[in-house]
Amino acid sequence: MDNYLTLPGWVLAVFQSCLYIALAPLLVGWVRKVKARLQNRRGAPLLQAYRDLYKLLAKEARVAHTASPLFRAAPYIVFTATWMAAATVPLLVVDLPTAAIADIIVLVGLLALARVFLALAGMDVGTAFGGMGASREMLIGALAEPAMLMAVFTLAMTAHSTNLSSVIDYHLVDGFVLRPSYLFALGGLVLVAVAESGRIPIDNPTTHLELTMIHEAMLLEYSGRHLALMEWSAQIKLLLYGTLIANVFFPWGIGRGFGAAALGLGLAAVLAKLAALGAVLAVGETVLAKMRLFRAPEFLNLALLLSLLGLLSHVILEVGA
């Protein structure tokens, strides 16, 4: 590839991380639009999520008089940690300079950091709903993280690495085969993504009923730019899991070079895969109802069981053979 068509690695890494911020509201708007069409409604414009964030960023942030400095700092910490976690997942190409930190352990650690500060912020003001949402969030996180780790470890055992960039590159070079172990792992990771993103049937991001809230219950005391950062973090988290599923289990189209052709193909491929995943999510949220909170552990136990079956299938059918 000619040099003038090749971008420096660090510039591309920064561009890819910024692309997560830019595309996250678009994915949310796409899911809302598809849901509206499935329900015979016109729905909000596709770019409505951007307008909502702009409106919140322009408003003054009001803080309760009982809030501590942690309450004010939490939105920035949660946003930064979630953004850094998303940046570890290859979006357009692999083998970037940031590939050294693109490890599944780092990803889970950054998401856990964001979850802890989100829960602390929910409890900081001292309201009943904030504490209730924080306890529910930590319950779901404690059950979801092992299932997520086990699902990705199934692919990591094939590539002999927990680095996401290495896993994707291995499947691109040697050819990706959807093994039975991968199907179990994919099922487990999809269930984890639904729970961690606060989507139906675990949570309803548009609910106004406090007793059923999980994520939204921790944000009731936020306003203005603080609320915008929290909402934006949730949107980035949804895009993170969508990209993880799309590029790790279906790596077709992601580039292995820094050329313009590889970048264009990678962007087109990831947009197509995310659009398909968003449509599937919209269909699922249309046909399913929100389950009771006490059934959420059963939902995540199923995710852990599927991930465990995927790991055991890999050991028995491939390593054992």
C-alpha positions in Angstrom: 0.0 0.0 0.0 1.3 3.5 -0.9 2.6 5.5 2.1 0.2 8.4 1.4 -2.8 6.0 1.8 -1.5 4.7 5.1 -2.3 6.4 8.4 0.0 6.3 11.4 -0.9 3.7 13.9 -1.4 6.1 16.8 -3.6 8.4 14.8 -5.8 5.5 13.7 -6.0 4.3 17.3 -7.2 7.7 18.5 -9.6 7.9 15.6 -11.0 4.4 16.4 -11.5 5.3 20.1 -13.3 8.5 19.1 -15.5 6.6 16.7 -16.9 4.7 19.7 -18.1 8.0 21.2 -19.5 9.2 17.8 -21.4 6.0 16.9 -22.8 5.1 20.3 -25.9 7.4 20.2 -26.5 6.3 16.6 -26.8 2.7 17.6 -29.3 3.6 20.3 -31.3 5.7 17.8 -31.3 2.8 15.4 -32.7 0.4 18.0 -35.4 2.9 19.0 -36.3 3.4 15.3 -36.6 -0.3 14.6 -38.7 -0.8 17.7 -41.0 2.0 16.7 -41.5 0.5 13.2 -42.2 -2.9 14.7 -44.9 -1.4 16.9 -46.5 0.5 14.0 -45.2 3.9 15.3 -43.2 6.6 13.5 -40.8 6.9 16.4 -38.2 9.6 17.1 -35.7 10.6 14.4 -32.6 8.5 14.0 -30.4 11.3 15.4 -32.6 12.0 18.4 -30.1 10.6 20.8 -27.5 13.2 19.7 -30.1 16.0 20.3 -30.8 14.7 23.8 -27.2 14.7 24.7 -26.7 18.1 23.3 -29.6 19.4 25.3 -28.4 17.9 28.5 -24.8 19.2 28.0 -26.2 22.7 27.5 -28.1 22.6 30.8 -26.7 23.5 34.3 -25.9 20.5 36.5 -27.8 20.7 39.8 -26.3 18.8 42.7 -28.0 17.8 46.0 -26.7 19.6 49.1 -25.9 16.2 50.7 -23.7 15.1 47.7 -20.0 14.6 48.3 -17.2 15.3 45.8 -17.5 11.7 44.7 -21.0 12.4 43.3 -19.6 15.2 41.1 -16.6 13.2 39.9 -18.4 9.9 39.3 -19.8 10.9 35.8 -16.4 11.7 34.5 -14.8 8.6 35.9 -17.6 6.3 34.6 -17.5 7.9 31.2 -13.7 7.7 30.9 -13.5 4.1 32.2 -16.3 2.9 29.8 -14.6 4.8 26.9 -11.2 3.2 27.7 -12.9 -0.3 27.9 -14.5 0.3 24.5 -11.1 1.4 23.1 -9.6 -2.1 24.0 -12.0 -3.8 21.5 -10.8 -3.6 17.9 -13.4 -1.8 15.8 -12.0 -1.2 12.3 -8.6 -2.9 12.2 -6.3 -5.1 14.3 -2.6 -4.7 15.2 -3.0 -1.1 16.4 -0.4 0.3 18.9 -3.1 0.0 21.6 -3.4 -3.8 20.9 -1.1 -4.5 23.8 -3.8 -3.5 26.3 -6.7 -5.0 24.3 -7.0 -7.8 26.8 -10.2 -9.3 28.1 -9.0 -9.0 31.7 -8.3 -5.2 31.1 -11.8 -4.9 29.6 -13.6 -6.5 32.5 -11.5 -4.5 35.0 -12.4 -1.2 33.4 -16.1 -2.1 33.2 -15.9 -3.1 36.9 -14.3 0.2 37.8 -17.1 2.1 36.0 -19.7 -0.1 37.8 -18.3 0.6 41.2 -18.3 4.3 40.8 -21.8 4.2 39.3 -23.0 2.3 42.4 -21.2 4.6 44.8 -22.7 7.7 43.1 -26.2 6.1 43.4 -25.7 5.6 47.1 -23.9 8.9 47.8 -26.9 11.2 48.1 -28.7 8.8 50.4 -32.0 8.3 48.5 -33.8 5.0 48.8 -34.0 4.5 45.0 -30.3 5.2 44.5 -29.3 2.6 47.1 -31.8 0.1 45.6 -30.5 0.6 42.1 -26.8 0.3 43.3 -27.5 -3.0 45.0 -29.2 -4.4 42.0 -26.4 -3.2 39.7 -23.8 -4.9 41.8 -25.8 -8.1 41.9 -26.1 -8.2 38.1 -22.4 -7.4 37.7 -21.3 -10.1 40.0 -23.2 -12.7 38.0 -22.4 -11.3 34.6 -18.7 -11.0 34.8 -17.8 -14.7 35.2 -20.1 -15.6 32.3 -18.5 -13.0 30.1 -15.0 -14.1 31.0 -15.8 -17.7 30.3 -17.4 -17.0 27.0 -14.4 -15.1 25.7 -12.0 -17.6 27.2 -13.5 -20.2 24.9 -12.2 -18.3 21.9 -9.0 -17.4 23.7 -8.1 -21.0 24.2 -8.3 -21.5 20.4 -6.0 -18.5 19.7 -3.9 -19.2 22.8 -4.2 -15.6 23.9 -6.6 -13.5 25.9 -5.7 -10.5 23.8 -8.8 -9.5 21.7 -6.7 -8.2 18.8 -4.7 -11.5 18.7 -7.9 -13.6 18.9 -9.4 -11.7 15.9 -6.2 -11.8 13.9 -5.9 -15.5 14.5 -9.3 -16.2 13.1 -8.7 -13.9 10.2 -5.5 -15.7 9.2 -6.5 -19.3 9.9 -10.1 -19.0 8.8 -13.0 -18.7 11.2 -15.1 -21.8 11.8 -18.2 -21.5 13.9 -17.6 -24.5 16.2 -20.2 -25.9 18.7 -18.2 -24.4 21.5 -18.4 -21.0 19.9 -22.2 -21.3 19.6 -22.5 -21.9 23.3 -20.1 -19.0 24.1 -22.0 -16.7 21.7 -25.3 -17.5 23.4 -23.8 -16.8 26.8 -22.2 -13.5 25.7 -25.5 -12.3 24.1 -27.3 -12.8 27.4 -24.6 -11.0 29.3 -24.7 -8.1 26.9 -28.4 -7.8 27.3 -28.1 -7.7 31.1 -25.0 -5.5 31.3 -26.5 -3.0 28.9 -29.7 -2.7 30.9 -32.0 -3.8 28.1 -35.2 -5.8 28.2 -35.9 -8.4 29.7 -33.5 -7.5 32.6 -34.1 -3.7 32.6 -36.0 -1.1 30.7 -34.0 2.0 29.8 -37.1 4.1 29.1 -39.1 3.1 32.3 -40.4 5.7 34.7 -41.5 3.2 37.4 -38.9 3.5 40.1 -39.6 0.1 41.7 -38.5 -1.7 38.5 -35.4 0.5 37.8 -31.9 -0.7 37.9 -29.6 1.6 36.0 -32.0 4.5 35.8 -32.5 4.4 39.6 -28.9 5.4 40.2 -29.3 8.5 37.9 -32.4 10.1 39.4 -30.3 12.7 41.2 -28.2 13.7 38.2 -29.0 16.5 35.7 -27.3 18.6 33.1 -23.9 17.6 31.8 -23.5 14.9 34.6 -26.6 13.1 33.4 -25.4 13.5 29.8 -22.1 11.7 30.6 -23.9 8.9 32.4 -26.3 8.4 29.5 -23.5 8.6 27.0 -21.6 6.0 29.0 -24.5 3.6 28.9 -24.7 4.1 25.1 -21.0 3.4 24.7 -21.4 0.2 26.8 -24.1 -1.0 24.5 -21.9 -0.3 21.5 -19.0 -2.0 23.2 -20.9 -5.3 23.6 -22.2 -5.1 20.1 -18.7 -4.6 18.7 -17.4 -7.4 20.9 -20.0 -9.8 19.5 -19.7 -8.6 15.9 -15.9 -8.6 15.6 -14.9 -11.5 17.9 -17.5 -14.0 16.8 -18.0 -12.7 13.3 -14.6 -11.1 12.3 -15.3 -10.9 8.6 -14.5 -7.5 7.1 -12.2 -6.2 9.9 -8.9 -4.9 8.4 -5.4 -6.2 9.1 -3.7 -3.1 7.6 -3.8 0.7 7.9 -4.6 1.4 4.3 -7.6 3.4 3.1 -9.2 0.3 1.5 -8.9 -1.7 4.8 -10.4 1.2 6.8 -13.3 1.6 4.4 -14.1 -2.1 4.4 -13.8 -2.4 8.1 -16.1 0.6 8.7 -18.7 -0.7 6.3 -18.5 -4.2 7.7 -18.9 -3.1 11.4 -21.8 -0.8 10.5 -23.6 -3.6 8.7 -23.0 -6.0 11.6 -24.1 -3.5 14.3 -27.2 -2.6 12.3 -28.1 -6.3 12.1 -27.5 -6.8 15.9 -29.5 -3.6 16.7 -32.4 -5.0 14.6 -32.2 -8.3 16.5 -32.2 -6.4 19.8 -35.2 -4.4 18.8 -37.1 -7.5 17.8 -36.2 -9.1 21.1 -37.3 -6.1 23.1 -40.6 -6.0 21.2 -41.6 -9.6 21.7 -40.3 -10.0 25.3 -41.6 -8.4 28.5 -39.4 -7.3 31.4 -39.0 -10.1 33.8 -39.2 -9.8 37.6 -35.9 -8.8 39.3 -35.8 -12.1 41.2 -35.6 -14.0 37.9 -32.6 -12.0 36.8 -30.1 -14.4 38.5 -31.7 -17.3 36.7 -31.2 -15.4 33.4 -27.5 -14.8 34.2 -27.1 -18.4 35.5 -28.2 -19.5 32.1 -25.6 -17.3 30.5 -22.9 -18.8 32.8 -24.1 -22.3 31.9 -23.9 -21.7 28.2 -20.4 -20.2 28.6 -19.3 -23.2 30.7 -20.7 -25.6 28.1 -18.8 -23.8 25.4 -15.6 -24.0 27.4 -16.1 -27.7 28.2 -17.0 -28.4 24.5 -13.8 -26.9 23.4 -11.8 -28.9 25.9 -13.5 -32.2 25.1 -14.0 -32.0 21.4 -10.8 -30.1 20.4 -8.2 -30.3 23.1 -9.1 -33.9 23.9 -9.0 -34.9 20.2 
